[in-house]
Amino acid sequence: MNLTSRLAAFSRQHSTLPILMIPLVLVGLGLSMFGSSLLVNVYTYFCVSLIMVLGLQMFMGNAGILNWVHIGFVGIGAYASGILSTAPLVKGMGVPNMYPALVELSMPVIPAILLGGVIAALVAAVIGYPLMRLSDFVGVITLFATLIVIHVVMTQWDNVTNGPRTFFGVQEFTTLTVALIAALIVMVVAYWFRESALGLRLRASRDDRYAAMAVGIDVVRVRYYGFVSSALIAGMAGGLWGHFITSFSPKAFYISEMFILLSMIVIGGSGSISGAVTGTALVTVAREAFRQLEGTINNAHVLSFEVYGLTEAVMAIAMVTILIWRPGGVVGGQELRWPLLKRAKRSETKEVEDGV
């Protein structure tokens, strides 16, 4: 095989990132120049949500374990970066009972966001190893219970989080440009992780745990590394989200928000980066459309009662439908690669041959 053929084969094999990144950049540039403030905010929220979903895909998609505690790590990153970057005077007013040592802490936003991710990863490192020894429904229930514990700590630790009340005064930092650049970087990291030896071992443990152990893969250890890596991305995503919203409470990091993240990754397909991006885009557009529809119905008084929860109901129905008719998600477990049409034709031909 000559050099040209090798380059062509390499470009086809690793064409996923350009296919996914170029449309994101073009849409971001278009909205920054011509979009309204509402559309810019929606796209910024989409980019931050994409980082959360990519972090979730790194562990859940490769290990095959439903990671309920992921949104808890997002909350840890949000609070940590908010505390580290907020001015002492503002913290003193917003959280009167905060520990004096935390009140005096102050650093620039970017280091605070990075350190928030590290703190979330450290928490995951402390609690993760025994959790990764569990599998199937026992592991899922335990991770769900861990999320409850983290939520209780957030709502009761008045000296750090202001308890169940709103934590406010966080500096606004996450613009469309910042969120888009961060999403592109995390997309590269998530794709590299999926194609790395650790990602391959994780998927091997997902497909057949006992076969993976038989060939020498330490299933608990590779799950642990994936869990901590996912928490690192989640913590940084929480920091970006916190510096976009600027005020939040513990309920923003609980079951309802985790359900949205799960709907994104399930609808798109948890087995690939392409599925995570597609699912995040579809759910974000659908959420905003149904929110507008819900507001229009309520403002026009079309019905004799107020309509609430339409978005959540539609997302739940979409998840059930996808899980029944296409368990692998809209994209499935495969990455989008160039050329798309030729790949589709090969898949159709293979299906016909298998049917025959």
SETIBA-61264 format. One record per residue (C-alpha): residue number from 0; x, y, z. Coordinates in pm, 1 decimal. Layout:
REM residues N
ATOM num       c1       c2       c3
ATOM NUM        X        Y        Z
...
This chain:
REM residues 356
ATOM num       c1       c2       c3
ATOM   0      0.0      0.0      0.0
ATOM   1    149.7    332.6   -108.2
ATOM   2    153.6    653.0     93.6
ATOM   3   -153.6    797.4    -79.5
ATOM   4   -358.4    488.4     -4.3
ATOM   5   -246.6    492.5    356.7
ATOM   6   -340.7    858.1    396.2
ATOM   7   -678.6    793.7    236.2
ATOM   8   -742.1    497.7    466.4
ATOM   9   -637.1    700.1    770.8
ATOM  10   -861.6    992.8    675.1
ATOM  11  -1157.9    760.7    626.5
ATOM  12  -1096.5    587.6    957.4
ATOM  13  -1063.3    913.0   1153.5
ATOM  14  -1309.4   1129.1    960.4
ATOM  15  -1559.8   1121.6   1248.9
ATOM  16  -1424.7   1431.3   1421.8
ATOM  17  -1434.6   1657.8   1112.1
ATOM  18  -1785.7   1535.1   1027.7
ATOM  19  -1905.6   1627.3   1377.0
ATOM  20  -1696.3   1936.7   1444.8
ATOM  21  -1735.5   2131.8   1121.7
ATOM  22  -2117.0   2170.0   1148.6
ATOM  23  -2085.4   2273.4   1515.1
ATOM  24  -1833.0   2543.5   1426.0
ATOM  25  -2035.8   2669.8   1129.2
ATOM  26  -2355.9   2692.3   1333.3
ATOM  27  -2168.6   2866.4   1614.6
ATOM  28  -2016.1   3121.2   1376.4
ATOM  29  -2352.1   3183.6   1210.9
ATOM  30  -2532.2   3238.7   1540.0
ATOM  31  -2257.6   3461.5   1680.9
ATOM  32  -2286.1   3688.3   1376.4
ATOM  33  -2655.4   3678.3   1292.0
ATOM  34  -2839.4   3497.7   1572.4
ATOM  35  -3062.7   3651.8   1835.5
ATOM  36  -2964.1   3648.7   2202.1
ATOM  37  -3214.2   3367.4   2264.2
ATOM  38  -3060.1   3144.2   1997.5
ATOM  39  -2709.7   3224.9   2121.3
ATOM  40  -2807.2   3122.8   2475.7
ATOM  41  -2971.8   2803.0   2349.9
ATOM  42  -2661.9   2708.6   2151.3
ATOM  43  -2435.5   2788.2   2445.3
ATOM  44  -2651.1   2564.4   2662.9
ATOM  45  -2630.5   2296.4   2393.4
ATOM  46  -2249.2   2308.3   2392.7
ATOM  47  -2231.0   2278.8   2772.0
ATOM  48  -2484.3   1993.2   2768.5
ATOM  49  -2277.1   1824.4   2497.0
ATOM  50  -1973.6   1829.1   2727.2
ATOM  51  -2181.0   1663.3   3002.1
ATOM  52  -2312.1   1398.7   2761.7
ATOM  53  -1967.0   1328.3   2619.0
ATOM  54  -1837.7   1277.5   2972.2
ATOM  55  -2127.5   1041.5   3037.7
ATOM  56  -2056.6    854.3   2715.1
ATOM  57  -1693.1    801.5   2810.0
ATOM  58  -1799.7    572.1   3094.1
ATOM  59  -2157.9    465.8   3028.6
ATOM  60  -2114.4    414.5   2654.3
ATOM  61  -1792.3    217.3   2683.1
ATOM  62  -1857.0     29.3   3008.4
ATOM  63  -2229.9    -26.7   2956.8
ATOM  64  -2315.7     80.9   3314.1
ATOM  65  -2592.6    334.0   3377.8
ATOM  66  -2404.8    606.8   3564.1
ATOM  67  -2671.9    785.3   3770.9
ATOM  68  -2413.2    968.5   3980.1
ATOM  69  -2279.0   1161.4   3679.0
ATOM  70  -2499.0   1464.4   3744.2
ATOM  71  -2371.4   1466.6   4103.4
ATOM  72  -2016.7   1520.3   3975.2
ATOM  73  -2149.6   1802.2   3757.2
ATOM  74  -2285.5   1963.4   4073.4
ATOM  75  -1957.3   1917.2   4259.5
ATOM  76  -1771.3   2090.9   3977.1
ATOM  77  -2023.9   2374.8   3965.9
ATOM  78  -2005.4   2444.7   4338.3
ATOM  79  -1628.5   2402.8   4356.3
ATOM  80  -1555.9   2637.8   4066.0
ATOM  81  -1816.2   2886.1   4192.0
ATOM  82  -1663.6   2897.9   4539.1
ATOM  83  -1310.9   2926.5   4403.9
ATOM  84  -1381.6   3204.3   4151.8
ATOM  85  -1640.6   3419.0   4332.8
ATOM  86  -1517.5   3733.9   4507.9
ATOM  87  -1486.3   3697.2   4889.0
ATOM  88  -1727.2   3983.6   4957.0
ATOM  89  -1996.1   3826.7   4737.9
ATOM  90  -1945.3   3484.7   4897.2
ATOM  91  -1971.5   3634.8   5242.7
ATOM  92  -2306.4   3792.2   5158.1
ATOM  93  -2444.3   3496.2   4964.4
ATOM  94  -2340.9   3224.0   5208.3
ATOM  95  -2325.3   3384.4   5554.8
ATOM  96  -2216.5   3062.5   5727.3
ATOM  97  -1939.9   2970.9   5483.1
ATOM  98  -1610.5   2860.6   5636.3
ATOM  99  -1371.9   3159.6   5659.1
ATOM 100  -1099.5   2968.8   5472.2
ATOM 101  -1332.8   2916.9   5176.3
ATOM 102  -1447.1   3279.4   5182.0
ATOM 103  -1090.3   3400.5   5140.5
ATOM 104  -1019.7   3167.8   4846.0
ATOM 105  -1021.9   3345.4   4511.7
ATOM 106   -870.9   3262.1   4174.3
ATOM 107   -933.2   3326.9   3802.7
ATOM 108  -1224.8   3148.6   3640.5
ATOM 109  -1037.7   2909.2   3410.4
ATOM 110   -817.6   2759.8   3687.4
ATOM 111  -1127.6   2740.6   3907.7
ATOM 112  -1316.5   2540.7   3642.9
ATOM 113  -1021.7   2306.4   3592.0
ATOM 114   -978.7   2261.1   3965.4
ATOM 115  -1351.5   2195.2   3998.3
ATOM 116  -1310.6   1907.3   3755.2
ATOM 117  -1014.7   1775.8   3953.2
ATOM 118  -1215.9   1789.8   4277.6
ATOM 119  -1500.0   1593.9   4115.0
ATOM 120  -1246.9   1339.6   3989.4
ATOM 121  -1095.5   1308.3   4337.7
ATOM 122  -1438.9   1238.3   4485.9
ATOM 123  -1493.2    976.4   4215.6
ATOM 124  -1152.4    827.7   4290.8
ATOM 125  -1239.3    794.1   4660.5
ATOM 126  -1582.2    632.9   4614.6
ATOM 127  -1536.2    465.7   4277.8
ATOM 128  -1332.9    149.8   4333.8
ATOM 129  -1585.6    -43.8   4544.9
ATOM 130  -1866.3     73.9   4314.7
ATOM 131  -1687.0    -62.7   4008.9
ATOM 132  -1679.9   -410.8   4163.3
ATOM 133  -2057.9   -428.3   4119.4
ATOM 134  -2233.2   -514.3   3795.2
ATOM 135  -2577.1   -529.7   3639.0
ATOM 136  -2873.8   -397.8   3836.4
ATOM 137  -2684.4   -402.5   4167.9
ATOM 138  -2430.1   -156.4   4032.1
ATOM 139  -2701.1     68.1   3884.8
ATOM 140  -2895.1     81.0   4213.0
ATOM 141  -2577.0    155.2   4406.7
ATOM 142  -2485.2    441.0   4173.7
ATOM 143  -2837.3    579.8   4210.9
ATOM 144  -2803.1    561.2   4589.5
ATOM 145  -2468.9    743.7   4562.0
ATOM 146  -2641.2   1025.5   4374.1
ATOM 147  -2892.4   1053.8   4658.5
ATOM 148  -2607.0   1077.7   4910.7
ATOM 149  -2436.1   1353.8   4710.9
ATOM 150  -2765.5   1541.4   4680.1
ATOM 151  -2828.3   1519.9   5054.8
ATOM 152  -2478.3   1652.7   5125.0
ATOM 153  -2537.5   1944.8   4887.3
ATOM 154  -2870.4   2034.3   5044.9
ATOM 155  -2747.8   2005.7   5405.8
ATOM 156  -2393.8   2146.3   5397.0
ATOM 157  -2487.8   2509.8   5461.2
ATOM 158  -2128.6   2613.0   5525.6
ATOM 159  -2030.7   2530.6   5166.6
ATOM 160  -2331.0   2516.7   4932.8
ATOM 161  -2576.3   2745.3   5116.2
ATOM 162  -2793.4   2439.7   5170.4
ATOM 163  -3111.9   2406.1   4964.5
ATOM 164  -3108.4   2780.4   4894.7
ATOM 165  -2969.1   2939.5   4581.0
ATOM 166  -2594.9   2986.4   4547.9
ATOM 167  -2559.6   3318.4   4362.5
ATOM 168  -2300.6   3573.2   4262.1
ATOM 169  -2101.1   3342.2   4032.3
ATOM 170  -1911.3   3537.0   3769.6
ATOM 171  -2052.5   3513.4   3416.0
ATOM 172  -1781.4   3365.8   3197.1
ATOM 173  -1919.4   3094.5   2967.7
ATOM 174  -2000.4   3262.9   2638.4
ATOM 175  -2084.5   3086.7   2312.9
ATOM 176  -1719.8   3099.4   2206.4
ATOM 177  -1594.0   2954.2   2534.5
ATOM 178  -1857.3   2679.3   2538.5
ATOM 179  -1796.4   2587.2   2173.7
ATOM 180  -1417.9   2567.7   2211.3
ATOM 181  -1455.0   2357.8   2526.8
ATOM 182  -1702.9   2125.0   2352.0
ATOM 183  -1464.2   2074.0   2059.3
ATOM 184  -1174.6   1995.2   2294.3
ATOM 185  -1380.9   1747.7   2497.2
ATOM 186  -1504.5   1585.5   2176.0
ATOM 187  -1145.4   1517.7   2073.7
ATOM 188  -1068.6   1380.8   2421.9
ATOM 189  -1378.3   1156.8   2421.4
ATOM 190  -1298.0   1022.6   2074.1
ATOM 191   -935.7    957.1   2171.2
ATOM 192  -1056.4    782.1   2487.3
ATOM 193  -1293.6    560.9   2286.5
ATOM 194  -1020.6    460.6   2042.3
ATOM 195   -754.1    413.3   2311.3
ATOM 196   -652.3     83.6   2466.1
ATOM 197   -846.8    172.2   2780.3
ATOM 198  -1161.8    236.0   2576.8
ATOM 199  -1122.1    -93.4   2393.8
ATOM 200  -1079.5   -280.1   2722.2
ATOM 201  -1386.4   -108.0   2865.4
ATOM 202  -1597.0   -214.5   2567.9
ATOM 203  -1460.5   -565.7   2595.6
ATOM 204  -1572.5   -577.4   2959.8
ATOM 205  -1910.9   -441.5   2851.0
ATOM 206  -1964.6   -700.5   2578.6
ATOM 207  -1849.6  -1003.1   2780.0
ATOM 208  -1707.0   -946.8   3125.9
ATOM 209  -1592.1  -1306.1   3178.1
ATOM 210  -1426.0  -1331.7   2838.1
ATOM 211  -1246.3  -1003.9   2907.2
ATOM 212  -1121.0  -1137.3   3239.2
ATOM 213  -1011.7  -1458.4   3067.9
ATOM 214   -780.2  -1268.0   2832.0
ATOM 215   -621.6  -1076.3   3120.1
ATOM 216   -825.3   -754.7   3140.7
ATOM 217   -864.1   -620.6   3493.0
ATOM 218  -1231.8   -526.5   3460.4
ATOM 219  -1257.1   -342.8   3791.6
ATOM 220   -946.7   -136.5   3723.1
ATOM 221  -1042.7    -28.0   3370.3
ATOM 222  -1393.6     60.7   3490.4
ATOM 223  -1239.5    262.3   3772.2
ATOM 224  -1018.0    460.1   3534.4
ATOM 225  -1313.9    525.0   3305.1
ATOM 226  -1530.8    632.8   3598.4
ATOM 227  -1274.1    883.9   3725.3
ATOM 228  -1210.0   1020.9   3374.6
ATOM 229  -1582.7   1068.4   3320.9
ATOM 230  -1611.2   1250.8   3655.0
ATOM 231  -1328.2   1485.5   3554.2
ATOM 232  -1515.9   1591.4   3239.6
ATOM 233  -1842.7   1617.3   3435.4
ATOM 234  -1683.5   1845.5   3695.5
ATOM 235  -1544.2   2082.2   3433.1
ATOM 236  -1879.8   2081.9   3253.6
ATOM 237  -2042.0   2177.6   3583.2
ATOM 238  -1801.8   2468.1   3618.2
ATOM 239  -1884.5   2592.6   3269.1
ATOM 240  -2256.9   2552.6   3339.8
ATOM 241  -2229.9   2738.0   3670.3
ATOM 242  -2048.2   3030.6   3508.0
ATOM 243  -2318.0   3041.8   3240.8
ATOM 244  -2623.2   3028.5   3471.5
ATOM 245  -2445.8   3225.9   3753.6
ATOM 246  -2692.0   3107.7   4022.3
ATOM 247  -2810.4   2757.9   4106.5
ATOM 248  -2928.8   2526.6   4382.3
ATOM 249  -2882.5   2152.2   4452.7
ATOM 250  -3205.3   2061.3   4270.3
ATOM 251  -3028.4   2151.0   3943.8
ATOM 252  -2809.4   1841.9   3991.3
ATOM 253  -3063.7   1574.4   4065.9
ATOM 254  -3289.4   1320.4   3900.6
ATOM 255  -3479.2   1547.1   3661.3
ATOM 256  -3160.6   1687.7   3506.7
ATOM 257  -3001.5   1344.1   3495.7
ATOM 258  -3307.4   1221.9   3307.4
ATOM 259  -3244.6   1486.4   3040.3
ATOM 260  -2882.3   1375.0   3001.0
ATOM 261  -2992.4   1012.2   2976.8
ATOM 262  -3250.9   1098.5   2713.6
ATOM 263  -2980.2   1269.6   2508.1
ATOM 264  -2744.5    974.4   2515.1
ATOM 265  -3015.4    708.3   2474.2
ATOM 266  -3188.9    877.4   2181.2
ATOM 267  -2863.6    942.1   1996.6
ATOM 268  -2692.5    617.9   2094.8
ATOM 269  -2458.5    564.1   2387.5
ATOM 270  -2210.3    351.2   2196.0
ATOM 271  -2048.9    629.3   1993.9
ATOM 272  -1942.2    992.2   2002.2
ATOM 273  -2160.6   1052.4   1697.2
ATOM 274  -2462.7    924.2   1890.5
ATOM 275  -2388.9   1152.9   2185.1
ATOM 276  -2366.1   1460.0   1960.3
ATOM 277  -2677.1   1365.9   1761.0
ATOM 278  -2883.7   1292.0   2071.1
ATOM 279  -2781.0   1615.4   2241.9
ATOM 280  -2876.0   1816.7   1934.5
ATOM 281  -3213.3   1643.5   1890.0
ATOM 282  -3314.7   1671.2   2254.6
ATOM 283  -3202.4   2034.1   2282.9
ATOM 284  -3405.9   2135.4   1977.6
ATOM 285  -3706.8   1932.8   2094.3
ATOM 286  -3692.5   2076.7   2447.3
ATOM 287  -3686.4   2433.9   2325.3
ATOM 288  -3962.3   2369.5   2070.9
ATOM 289  -4193.7   2210.3   2326.6
ATOM 290  -4114.4   2480.6   2582.4
ATOM 291  -4221.7   2742.2   2329.8
ATOM 292  -4531.3   2538.2   2245.9
ATOM 293  -4615.4   2499.3   2614.0
ATOM 294  -4577.6   2872.2   2673.1
ATOM 295  -4787.1   2957.0   2368.3
ATOM 296  -5069.6   2726.8   2479.4
ATOM 297  -5069.5   2869.8   2831.3
ATOM 298  -5049.7   3233.9   2720.0
ATOM 299  -5325.9   3191.5   2461.8
ATOM 300  -5550.2   3013.5   2714.0
ATOM 301  -5635.2   2750.3   2455.7
ATOM 302  -5716.4   2501.7   2729.9
ATOM 303  -5909.0   2550.6   3051.3
ATOM 304  -5602.1   2443.9   3250.5
ATOM 305  -5230.5   2519.6   3250.0
ATOM 306  -5004.8   2279.2   3059.2
ATOM 307  -4691.0   2173.1   3244.1
ATOM 308  -4448.6   1885.4   3193.8
ATOM 309  -4511.2   1852.8   2819.1
ATOM 310  -4138.6   1848.6   2743.8
ATOM 311  -4060.8   1574.8   2997.1
ATOM 312  -4353.2   1362.3   2878.3
ATOM 313  -4245.3   1384.4   2514.6
ATOM 314  -3883.7   1299.9   2604.5
ATOM 315  -3999.5    997.0   2802.2
ATOM 316  -4214.1    873.8   2512.5
ATOM 317  -3923.9    927.2   2270.8
ATOM 318  -3689.9    728.4   2496.8
ATOM 319  -3935.3    439.2   2523.0
ATOM 320  -3987.5    438.9   2146.6
ATOM 321  -3614.9    442.0   2073.2
ATOM 322  -3543.5    164.8   2323.7
ATOM 323  -3814.7    -54.2   2168.5
ATOM 324  -3752.8      1.9   1798.7
ATOM 325  -3385.0     99.9   1787.6
ATOM 326  -3204.0      8.2   2111.4
ATOM 327  -2873.6    135.2   1974.4
ATOM 328  -3011.1    487.0   1928.9
ATOM 329  -3058.6    695.6   1616.0
ATOM 330  -2694.6    661.6   1513.6
ATOM 331  -2626.3    330.2   1682.4
ATOM 332  -2294.6    212.0   1815.7
ATOM 333  -2096.1    305.4   1504.0
ATOM 334  -1920.2    632.6   1437.7
ATOM 335  -2006.1    845.9   1136.4
ATOM 336  -1727.9    817.2    881.3
ATOM 337  -1669.2    940.5    530.6
ATOM 338  -1807.8    853.6    280.4
ATOM 339  -2147.1    830.5    451.2
ATOM 340  -2348.5    720.4    148.9
ATOM 341  -2109.7    444.9     50.1
ATOM 342  -2106.7    320.7    409.0
ATOM 343  -2485.6    315.6    412.9
ATOM 344  -2497.7    124.0     85.8
ATOM 345  -2251.4   -133.5    218.9
ATOM 346  -2464.7   -177.1    529.5
ATOM 347  -2778.6   -225.0    320.3
ATOM 348  -2601.6   -477.1     97.9
ATOM 349  -2479.3   -670.5    400.1
ATOM 350  -2831.3   -678.9    546.7
ATOM 351  -2968.8   -815.9    218.2
ATOM 352  -2697.0  -1082.2    202.2
ATOM 353  -2761.8  -1181.9    563.0
ATOM 354  -3132.6  -1205.5    491.0
ATOM 355  -3072.6  -1426.5    191.9
